[in-house]
Amino acid sequence: MVGFDREDLVSGRVRWTDLTPPEWRDLDARAVAGLKMAGRLPPVEKEYFRKDGSRVPVLIGSAAFDEQRDQGVAFVLDLTERKRAEAEVRESERRVREMQMEVAHANRVATMGQLTASIAHEVNQPIAAAVTNAEAALRWLGARPPDLEEVGQALGRIVKDANRAGDVIGRIRELIKKAPPGRIEWT
């Protein structure tokens, strides 16, 4: 697991304390004290140095067999694959969150496009009607003799259409301001 062989350990060139990175030494001291006092070390995660200097995540635990606590059993499990799998899961979750954000943005853009098209349609209708009525009024004024009654009716329709366009814009502004909704009549 760490790359050292039995000779390295038996010869004394390597001790288990030398395998422990500095930030884990306090944990080791507490674990040894707990083992001496209670006769067991519940499983705990830490790291060891490998022979090449890299680190290996491990799960360690031990228990003494008797009151003298000079004999017992211990285990050290290599957690490298589990940690790699956890990192892959975190990375996958990150990518899923990014994709969800991209989809939400695309939905907002699509919704804004649809909303913009709808607003343009609703505003263009009364404006187009006002232009048509203005053109009609100009024709009635150009007639010999001018038909002032038709001109008056056309001007009345222009006012009505302009007010309708203003109402559409007003309702949109209320919607954006989160004002209490008024009665919406899209005509």
RAQUIUR-V711135 format. One record per residue. N is the residue number from 1. SS is DSSP state (helix for helix, strand for strand, loop for the rest). OMEGA is omega in whole degrees, -180 to 180 (NA if undefined). Layout:
n = {N/N}
ss = {SS/SS}
omega = {OMEGA/OMEGA}
This chain:
n = {1/2/3/4/5/6/7/8/9/10/11/12/13/14/15/16/17/18/19/20/21/22/23/24/25/26/27/28/29/30/31/32/33/34/35/36/37/38/39/40/41/42/43/44/45/46/47/48/49/50/51/52/53/54/55/56/57/58/59/60/61/62/63/64/65/66/67/68/69/70/71/72/73/74/75/76/77/78/79/80/81/82/83/84/85/86/87/88/89/90/91/92/93/94/95/96/97/98/99/100/101/102/103/104/105/106/107/108/109/110/111/112/113/114/115/116/117/118/119/120/121/122/123/124/125/126/127/128/129/130/131/132/133/134/135/136/137/138/139/140/141/142/143/144/145/146/147/148/149/150/151/152/153/154/155/156/157/158/159/160/161/162/163/164/165/166/167/168/169/170/171/172/173/174/175/176/177/178/179/180/181/182/183/184/185/186/187}
ss = {loop/loop/loop/loop/loop/helix/helix/helix/helix/helix/loop/loop/loop/loop/loop/helix/helix/helix/helix/loop/loop/helix/helix/helix/helix/helix/helix/helix/helix/helix/helix/helix/helix/helix/helix/helix/helix/helix/loop/strand/strand/strand/strand/strand/strand/strand/strand/strand/strand/loop/loop/loop/loop/loop/strand/strand/strand/strand/strand/strand/strand/strand/strand/strand/loop/loop/loop/loop/loop/loop/loop/strand/strand/strand/strand/strand/strand/strand/loop/helix/helix/helix/helix/helix/helix/helix/helix/helix/helix/helix/helix/helix/helix/helix/helix/helix/helix/helix/helix/helix/helix/helix/helix/helix/helix/helix/helix/helix/helix/helix/helix/helix/helix/helix/helix/helix/helix/helix/helix/helix/helix/helix/helix/helix/helix/helix/helix/helix/helix/helix/helix/helix/helix/helix/helix/helix/helix/helix/helix/helix/helix/helix/loop/loop/loop/loop/loop/helix/helix/helix/helix/helix/helix/helix/helix/helix/helix/helix/helix/helix/helix/helix/helix/helix/helix/helix/helix/helix/helix/helix/helix/helix/helix/helix/helix/helix/helix/loop/loop/loop/loop/loop/loop/loop/loop/loop/loop}
omega = {-178/175/177/177/-177/-180/179/-178/-177/-178/-180/179/-180/175/-177/178/178/-180/-175/175/-175/-176/179/-174/176/177/179/-179/178/-180/179/178/179/178/179/-176/-173/180/178/175/177/-179/-180/178/175/178/171/171/170/180/-179/178/178/-178/177/176/-177/170/-179/176/178/177/177/-179/-173/-179/-180/180/177/175/-179/-179/178/175/175/-180/177/-179/-176/-178/179/179/178/179/178/179/179/178/178/179/178/179/179/180/179/178/178/180/178/178/179/179/179/178/179/178/179/179/179/179/178/178/179/180/179/179/180/180/180/180/-177/179/-178/-179/-179/178/178/179/179/179/179/180/177/178/178/180/178/179/-180/177/-179/-180/178/-3/179/179/-174/178/177/178/179/179/179/178/176/178/178/179/180/-179/179/177/178/177/178/178/179/-180/178/179/178/179/177/180/-179/-179/-176/176/177/-175/173/179/-178/177/178/-179/NA}
